[in-house]
Amino acid sequence: MNSSGKELKGIPIVEKGVESGAKYRTDAGFSAIKNGIKQRADTESAPRGQKPKWLRAKMPSGTGFSSTRNIVHEHRLSTVCEESMCPNIGECWNAGTATIMVLGSVCTRACRFCAVDTGNPRGWLDAEEPLNTGKAVQLMGLKYVVITSVDRDDLPDGGADHYAQCVRAIKRLNPETAVEALTPDFNGVREHVELVVDSGLEVFAQNVETVRRLTHPVRDPRASYEQTIDVLRHAKRHRPDVLTKTSLMLGLGENDAEILSTMDDLREAGVDILTLGQYLRPTPNHLPVERYVSPEQFDNYRNEGLERGFVEVVAGPMVRSSYRAEQVLQKNNVGIAV
């Protein structure tokens, strides 16, 4: 029993204040794990070492932040900014931009770096989401929007058709807005990848997340390094005019040789844009941080990537997949001071 005093089939119904790692029942009626990873008795209580000064993020506030938050909530939209505890939420929302998360806020996978809730939506979808997404982009007056999503292994197409509907609705209401889609891997099914790539977007992204050796245990067993590379390769071959993009988190135990090898694999697959950021442990139930990468090291990795032919490499401690995405093609590390 919890503070609400309610219980349904053994699963507490928690209206607010769900503890990280606890099971709860969503408004749609299915169970989920808060922040994706269950509590474990052997979990380390804190990341190894103290966070360096360059990882300090400001508390979100300001009129732009409040306005964007109100639009997002009014239209029942999920954002990766909130769901994944992004440290840049204040900066981005004050600039009037947001990364909108479609297909709901509960993921069918449980990657050990990610704070998005995990569960089985059992086919649940919000039929009004495509239109609401398009309207929200219109109200925010965005010229560039990133659409991302949870994994939906419970759907026959992994949610590809719904995803494409969202992109088309944005384009219909906002024909001048550029769209970047940061997608799941759709279990590697190429026709589902094509459905999204053909929806009218400008940038197709799928994150490799980490180097080959660390893919497991970092990512869910249903994800794989090779599958992500193949999805990116196929997207580029199918629509050469669409930019392809991926992201690596650093600080999980990888070494320089592995980072450079991953860059080579990505370039072989035709990937245009790479982002590199510091992994930050979202809760004590997630993987610990193995090292903090300095801004100077990120600058070196960026130079290595540019030498390999990426159109742009956005690299820095606070960089996330969609950080300042609209500025990427300025080819100046999106203005990050190094």
C-alpha positions in Angstrom: 0.0 0.0 0.0 1.2 3.6 -0.7 0.3 7.1 0.1 -2.7 7.0 -2.2 -4.2 4.1 -0.3 -4.9 2.2 -3.5 -3.8 -1.1 -4.9 -4.7 -3.0 -8.1 -3.8 -6.7 -8.6 -0.9 -6.3 -6.3 0.6 -3.3 -8.1 0.4 0.0 -6.2 -1.3 2.9 -8.0 0.9 5.9 -7.2 -0.4 9.2 -8.3 2.8 11.0 -7.5 6.2 10.5 -6.0 6.9 7.0 -7.5 10.2 5.8 -6.1 12.9 5.1 -8.6 13.0 1.3 -9.4 9.5 0.7 -8.1 6.7 -0.9 -10.0 3.6 1.2 -10.6 0.5 1.2 -12.8 0.3 3.9 -15.5 -2.8 5.9 -16.4 -3.2 3.7 -19.4 -3.6 0.7 -17.1 -0.4 -1.3 -17.6 2.5 -1.8 -15.1 5.9 -0.2 -15.5 9.2 0.3 -13.6 10.0 3.9 -12.6 13.3 5.0 -14.3 13.6 1.6 -16.1 15.8 -0.4 -13.7 14.6 -2.3 -10.6 16.2 -1.7 -7.3 19.0 -4.1 -6.3 20.5 -4.8 -3.0 24.1 -4.8 -4.4 23.7 -1.4 -6.1 26.5 1.1 -5.4 25.0 4.2 -3.6 26.8 6.8 -5.7 28.9 7.2 -8.9 32.6 6.7 -8.5 34.5 9.9 -7.7 33.1 13.4 -7.5 31.7 15.2 -10.5 34.2 17.7 -11.9 33.2 21.4 -12.2 32.6 21.3 -15.9 29.5 19.1 -15.3 27.5 21.6 -13.3 24.2 22.3 -14.9 21.9 25.2 -13.9 18.5 24.5 -12.4 15.8 24.9 -15.1 13.9 28.2 -14.8 12.8 31.2 -16.9 9.8 32.2 -19.0 10.8 30.2 -22.0 11.2 27.1 -19.9 7.7 27.6 -18.4 6.1 28.3 -21.7 7.5 25.2 -23.4 6.6 23.1 -20.4 3.0 24.3 -20.5 2.7 23.6 -24.2 4.2 20.1 -23.8 1.9 19.2 -20.9 -1.2 20.8 -22.4 -0.9 18.6 -25.5 -0.2 15.4 -23.4 3.3 15.1 -25.0 6.2 13.2 -23.5 9.7 14.7 -23.9 13.0 13.0 -23.6 14.1 16.2 -21.9 12.0 15.2 -18.8 11.8 11.5 -19.1 15.6 10.9 -19.4 16.5 13.7 -16.9 18.5 15.6 -19.4 20.8 18.2 -17.8 20.3 20.7 -20.6 16.5 21.0 -20.2 16.6 24.6 -19.0 18.9 25.8 -21.8 16.9 24.1 -24.5 13.4 25.0 -23.3 14.4 28.6 -22.7 15.4 28.6 -26.4 11.9 27.4 -27.3 13.1 24.0 -28.4 12.3 20.5 -27.1 12.9 16.9 -28.1 9.4 15.4 -28.2 9.1 11.7 -27.4 6.3 9.8 -29.2 4.9 6.3 -28.8 4.3 7.0 -25.1 6.8 7.3 -22.2 7.1 3.7 -21.3 9.8 1.6 -23.1 9.7 -2.1 -23.6 13.5 -2.3 -23.1 15.6 -1.8 -20.0 19.0 -0.4 -21.0 21.2 0.1 -17.9 22.1 3.7 -18.7 18.6 5.0 -19.4 16.1 6.5 -16.9 13.0 6.2 -19.1 10.3 4.0 -17.4 10.2 0.3 -18.6 7.1 -1.9 -19.1 4.9 -3.6 -21.6 2.3 -1.1 -23.0 0.5 -4.1 -24.7 -0.3 -2.3 -27.9 -1.4 0.9 -26.3 -1.2 4.0 -28.5 -2.5 7.6 -28.3 -4.3 8.0 -31.6 -4.3 11.8 -31.2 -0.5 12.0 -30.7 0.5 12.8 -34.3 -1.9 15.8 -34.5 -1.0 17.0 -31.0 2.7 16.8 -31.9 2.2 18.8 -35.0 0.2 21.4 -33.1 2.7 21.7 -30.3 5.6 22.3 -32.8 3.4 25.0 -34.4 2.7 26.7 -31.1 6.4 26.7 -30.2 7.2 28.1 -33.5 10.1 25.7 -34.1 12.2 25.8 -37.2 13.9 22.5 -36.2 12.5 19.8 -34.1 13.8 16.4 -32.9 11.3 13.6 -32.5 12.4 10.6 -30.6 10.6 7.6 -29.0 10.8 4.7 -26.6 11.2 1.2 -28.0 7.9 -0.5 -28.7 8.6 -4.2 -29.2 5.0 -4.9 -28.3 3.9 -3.4 -31.7 4.2 -5.5 -34.9 6.1 -2.7 -36.7 7.9 -1.4 -33.6 5.8 1.8 -33.9 7.2 2.8 -37.3 3.8 3.7 -38.8 2.8 5.8 -35.8 6.2 7.4 -35.9 5.9 8.3 -39.6 2.4 9.7 -38.9 3.9 12.1 -36.3 6.5 13.3 -38.8 3.9 13.8 -41.5 1.6 15.7 -39.1 4.5 18.0 -38.2 5.3 18.7 -41.9 1.7 19.2 -42.8 1.2 21.9 -40.1 4.8 23.2 -40.3 6.1 22.8 -43.8 9.2 24.9 -43.2 10.2 23.0 -40.0 13.1 20.6 -40.4 12.6 17.3 -38.6 15.2 15.0 -37.1 14.0 11.6 -36.0 16.0 9.8 -33.3 14.4 6.3 -33.6 14.5 2.9 -32.1 16.1 0.1 -34.1 12.8 -1.5 -35.2 14.4 -4.8 -34.5 16.5 -4.3 -37.6 13.5 -4.7 -40.0 14.5 -2.7 -43.0 11.0 -2.0 -44.3 10.1 -0.4 -41.0 13.2 1.7 -41.1 12.2 2.8 -44.7 8.7 3.8 -43.5 10.2 6.4 -41.2 13.0 7.5 -43.5 10.4 8.2 -46.2 8.1 10.2 -44.0 9.6 13.6 -45.0 12.3 14.1 -42.4 15.8 15.7 -42.9 17.8 13.7 -40.4 17.5 10.1 -39.4 19.3 9.1 -36.2 19.7 5.8 -34.3 22.1 5.7 -31.4 24.9 3.1 -31.1 25.3 4.4 -27.5 28.6 2.7 -26.7 31.5 0.6 -28.2 31.0 -2.9 -29.4 32.6 -4.6 -26.3 30.3 -2.7 -23.9 27.1 -3.0 -25.8 26.0 -5.6 -23.3 25.6 -5.0 -20.4 25.0 -1.2 -21.3 22.1 -1.8 -23.7 19.1 -4.1 -23.5 19.8 -7.7 -24.8 17.4 -7.0 -27.7 19.7 -4.2 -29.0 23.0 -4.9 -30.6 25.9 -2.9 -32.0 25.7 -4.7 -35.4 22.0 -4.1 -35.7 22.3 -0.4 -35.1 25.1 -0.1 -37.6 23.0 -2.0 -40.2 20.0 0.3 -39.5 22.1 3.4 -40.1 23.7 1.9 -43.2 20.4 0.9 -44.7 18.8 4.3 -44.0 21.7 6.0 -45.9 21.5 3.6 -48.8 17.8 3.9 -49.0 17.7 7.7 -49.0 21.2 9.2 -49.6 19.8 12.7 -49.4 18.8 12.2 -45.7 21.5 12.9 -43.2 22.3 10.0 -40.8 23.4 10.6 -37.2 24.4 8.6 -34.1 25.6 9.1 -30.6 28.2 7.7 -28.2 28.2 8.0 -24.4 31.7 8.1 -22.9 32.8 7.2 -19.4 31.4 3.6 -19.3 34.8 1.9 -19.4 35.7 2.2 -23.1 39.2 3.0 -24.3 40.5 5.3 -27.0 41.2 2.5 -29.5 37.6 1.3 -29.1 36.2 4.8 -29.7 38.3 5.2 -32.8 37.3 1.8 -34.1 33.6 2.7 -33.6 34.1 5.9 -35.6 35.6 3.8 -38.4 32.6 1.4 -38.3 30.2 4.3 -38.4 31.9 6.0 -41.3 31.9 2.7 -43.2 28.1 2.7 -42.8 27.9 6.2 -44.2 27.0 8.0 -41.0 27.2 11.8 -41.4 27.0 13.2 -37.9 28.3 11.9 -34.6 27.7 13.3 -31.1 29.9 12.4 -28.1 28.9 13.2 -24.5 29.6 12.2 -20.9 27.6 9.4 -19.4 26.0 10.5 -16.2 24.4 7.9 -13.9 20.7 8.9 -13.6 19.9 6.8 -10.4 21.9 4.5 -8.1 20.2 1.5 -9.9 22.0 2.3 -13.2 25.5 1.6 -14.3 28.2 3.6 -12.4 30.4 6.2 -14.1 33.9 4.7 -14.8 35.6 8.0 -15.7 34.9 11.6 -16.3 36.2 12.8 -19.7 37.7 16.3 -19.8 36.6 19.0 -22.3 40.1 18.7 -23.8 39.7 15.0 -24.4 36.3 15.6 -26.0 38.0 18.1 -28.3 40.6 15.6 -29.3 37.9 13.0 -30.1 36.1 15.6 -32.2 39.2 16.2 -34.2 39.7 12.4 -34.7 36.1 12.2 -36.0 36.5 15.1 -38.4 39.6 13.6 -39.8 37.6 10.5 -40.6 35.2 12.4 -42.7 32.1 13.0 -40.5 30.2 16.1 -41.6 30.2 17.2 -38.0 31.2 15.8 -34.6 29.5 17.5 -31.7 31.6 16.7 -28.6 31.5 17.9 -25.0 30.7 16.8 -21.4 27.1 18.0 -21.5 26.3 17.0 -25.1 23.3 14.7 -25.6 22.0 13.2 -28.8 19.8 16.2 -29.8 21.8 19.0 -28.0 21.6 22.1 -30.2 20.7 19.9 -33.1 19.6 22.8 -35.2 23.1 24.2 -35.1 25.0 21.1 -36.1 25.6 22.0 -39.7 27.3 25.2 -38.7 30.3 22.9 -38.2 31.6 24.7 -35.1 30.9 22.1 -32.4 27.5 23.9 -32.0 29.3 26.8 -30.4 30.6 24.9 -27.4 33.6 26.6 -25.9 36.7 24.2 -25.8 
